[in-house]
Amino acid sequence: MSIQDRHYLELQFQCKIYRSYGLGFQHFFEKVMNKLNPKFIPINSSGGDDGNDGYFRDEGKYYQIYSPKSNMKNEDAIEIKTLLEKMV
């Protein structure tokens, strides 16, 4: 792969991240994690996940995704803190 091709793909990836909000970002994250390692287990995004949006059972790694539907506000920062506290 040429340097130009790699740079182009990196830009496309960044654009996808910056343009994804809410459940769209969570689904994108799940696809990336499954490509990284097929043993990634996503959690149903319909709620009731206790702050766990996916994990690697063998590694004991858990992931929390927070992506509001719009730009972040102060209330969002409080929500992130609350979700992180659930995971610990």
GUVOMI-967384 format. One line per 8 residues: number of its first residue (from 1); their letters; for each residue x, y, z of N, C-alpha, C. Coordinates in pm, whole numbers, plus 32768, in hexadecimal, padded with zeros to 4 digits. Last residue first. Layout:
BEGIN
NUM) A) X,Y,Z,X,Y,Z,X,Y,Z ~ ... .
% end
This chain:
BEGIN
88) VMKELLTK) 79A2,8021,8E89,7A10,8005,8EE8,79E4,7FB6,8F5C ~ 78BF,8057,8DFA,7919,7FF1,8DC6,7987,7FCB,8E29 ~ 7848,8128,8E7F,7804,80A7,8E7B,7863,8037,8E54 ~ 78F6,81F8,8E44,78EF,81C9,8ECF,78A9,8141,8ED7 ~ 78B7,8224,8D3A,793A,81ED,8D5E,793B,81B6,8DEC ~ 77B7,8293,8D54,77C9,8213,8D10,784E,81D3,8D31 ~ 77F5,8384,8DDB,779D,8323,8E19,77AE,8299,8DDA ~ 7894,8402,8D18,78CC,83E3,8D9C,7879,8378,8DE2 .
80) IEIADENK) 77D5,8423,8C4E,784D,83D0,8C36,7889,83A5,8CBB ~ 7725,84D7,8CCC,76F7,8451,8CA5,776D,83F3,8C8E ~ 77C7,85B7,8CDC,7797,8579,8D57,7769,84EA,8D3B ~ 77E2,85ED,8BCC,785A,85CE,8C1B,7833,858A,8C9F ~ 76DC,862E,8B8D,7718,85B7,8B52,7794,858C,8BA0 ~ 76B8,8720,8C09,766C,86AE,8C3C,76A6,862B,8C06 ~ 7753,87C5,8B64,777F,87AA,8BEC,7738,8730,8C27 ~ 7752,8728,8A1D,772D,8793,8A7A,775F,876C,8B05 .
72) MNSKPSYI) 77BB,86D8,88D3,77C0,86C0,8962,779F,873E,89B4 ~ 76DC,86D9,87BA,7758,8700,87FC,774C,86F4,8894 ~ 75F7,85BF,87AE,7628,8641,877F,76AA,8660,87C9 ~ 75C6,84CA,8819,758D,84E5,8795,75BC,856A,875B ~ 76F2,8449,88BA,7671,848F,88B8,7644,84A9,8828 ~ 7784,832F,8903,7782,8389,8891,76F9,83CD,888C ~ 783F,8253,89A7,77E4,82C3,89C0,77F0,8323,894B ~ 7882,810C,89FB,7876,816C,898D,7815,81D8,89B7 .
64) QYYKGEDR) 7960,804B,8AA9,78EB,80A0,8ABA,78EC,8107,8A49 ~ 79DE,7F03,8ABB,79DB,7F84,8A76,7957,7FC9,8A8D ~ 7AC1,7E28,8B64,7A3A,7E57,8B4D,7A3E,7EE4,8B12 ~ 7B87,7D0A,8B6F,7B81,7D97,8B4B,7AF1,7DBA,8B28 ~ 7BD0,7C03,8B9C,7B94,7C4E,8C0B,7B8F,7CE3,8BEF ~ 7C29,7B5A,8AD9,7C86,7BC0,8B09,7C51,7C0E,8B81 ~ 7B4F,7AB5,8AA4,7BD0,7A79,8AC6,7C31,7ADD,8B04 ~ 7A81,7B74,8A62,7A75,7B1A,8AD5,7AFE,7AE6,8B02 .
56) FYGDNGDD) 7A7C,7CB0,8A10,7AC9,7C3A,89EB,7ACA,7BE1,8A67 ~ 794A,7D6D,89D6,79BC,7D3D,8A24,7A04,7CCB,89DE ~ 785C,7E7C,89E3,78A1,7E10,899F,791B,7DE7,89EF ~ 77E6,7F32,8A82,77BB,7F2E,89F7,7802,7EC4,89A5 ~ 7773,7F63,8BBE,77CB,7F0C,8B71,7797,7F02,8AE3 ~ 76BB,7FEE,8C54,7734,8034,8C2C,7796,7FDF,8BDE ~ 75E3,7F3F,8C75,7633,7F68,8CE9,76B8,7FA5,8CC3 ~ 7533,7F12,8BAC,75B5,7ECF,8BA1,7612,7EF1,8C15 .
48) GGSSNIPI) 743B,7F80,8B80,7448,7F1B,8BE7,74CD,7ED2,8BE4 ~ 741F,7FA0,8A16,7419,7FD0,8AA0,7427,7F5E,8B03 ~ 7449,7F42,891A,73C1,7F70,8939,73B3,7FA1,89C9 ~ 7532,7ED5,88B8,752F,7F65,88D5,74A5,7F9A,88F9 ~ 75C3,7DAF,892B,754D,7DEA,88ED,7540,7E7C,8919 ~ 7722,7DAD,8914,76AC,7DA1,896A,7639,7DE8,8924 ~ 7817,7CE6,8862,77C9,7D61,8876,7750,7D45,88CF ~ 793F,7C52,8896,78B0,7C35,88AC,7868,7CB9,88C3 .
40) FKPNLKNM) 7A53,7BED,87D6,7A0D,7C5D,8817,7979,7C3D,881F ~ 7ACC,7B30,8741,7A9B,7B04,87C4,7A57,7B76,8811 ~ 7B3B,7BA1,865D,7AB5,7B66,8653,7A7B,7B35,86D8 ~ 7BDC,7CC9,866B,7BDE,7C46,86AA,7B51,7C0D,86A8 ~ 7BC2,7D91,85A8,7C3B,7D87,85F8,7C4A,7CFC,8634 ~ 7ABE,7D67,8554,7B2A,7D58,84F2,7BB0,7D47,853A ~ 7A3A,7DA1,8642,7A2F,7D1B,860A,7A98,7D00,859F ~ 7A7A,7EB2,865A,7AAC,7E53,86BD,7AA3,7DC3,868C .
32) VKEFFHQF) 79EF,7F1B,857D,7A81,7F28,8585,7ABA,7EC1,85E6 ~ 78E6,7EDC,85C5,7920,7EA6,854A,79B8,7EAA,854E ~ 78CC,7F73,86B3,78BF,7EE1,86B6,78FB,7EA0,863A ~ 78E6,8079,864A,7948,8045,86A9,7944,7FAD,86AE ~ 77F8,8083,85B5,7879,808F,8571,78E8,8056,85CB ~ 773F,8075,8685,7743,800A,8621,77C6,800C,85D4 ~ 777B,8167,8708,7789,80E8,874E,7792,8074,86EB ~ 773A,8222,8644,77C4,8215,8670,77DA,8190,86B6 .
24) GLGYSRYI) 7625,81F4,8638,7677,81E3,85C0,770A,81D3,85E3 ~ 75C5,823F,8730,75D0,81B0,8712,7623,8195,8695 ~ 7678,8372,8732,7617,8318,876E,7630,8286,874E ~ 7723,83B9,85FF,76E8,83E2,867E,768C,8373,86B1 ~ 782B,83F6,851F,77D1,8394,855C,77A3,83C5,85E5 ~ 78EA,849F,84BF,7862,84B1,848D,77FE,8451,84CA ~ 79DB,844E,852D,79A9,84D3,854D,7919,84EA,8521 ~ 79F9,834C,84B8,79EE,835D,8548,79AC,83E2,856A .
16) KCQFQLEL) 7A0A,838B,83A8,799F,8332,83D7,798B,8342,846D ~ 7AF3,8425,83A7,7A72,8462,8381,79FD,840E,83B4 ~ 7BAF,8360,83EC,7B97,83D2,8444,7B12,8415,8425 ~ 7B9C,82BD,8306,7B7E,8287,838A,7B5D,82F8,83EC ~ 7BF5,836E,8242,7B6E,8336,8239,7B41,8300,82C0 ~ 7CFD,8395,829A,7C9F,8406,8295,7C0E,83D6,828F ~ 7D61,8292,8276,7D5F,82CE,82FC,7CFD,8343,8301 ~ 7D4D,827D,8160,7CFD,8225,81B5,7CF4,825B,8245 .
8) YHRDQISM) 7E0A,8341,8113,7D7F,834D,80EA,7D24,82F8,8145 ~ 7EF4,82CF,817B,7EC5,8351,81AD,7E31,8365,818C ~ 7F04,81E9,80DC,7EF7,81DD,816D,7EC0,825F,81A9 ~ 7F26,825D,7FDF,7EB1,8208,7FFA,7E99,81FD,8090 ~ 801A,82E2,8004,7FA2,832F,7FE3,7F23,82DF,8001 ~ 80C5,820B,802F,80B2,826E,809A,8034,82BF,8082 ~ 803A,80D8,7FAB,808B,8151,7FA2,806D,81AE,8019 ~ 8056,7F8B,8000,8000,8000,8000,805B,807C,8000 .
% end
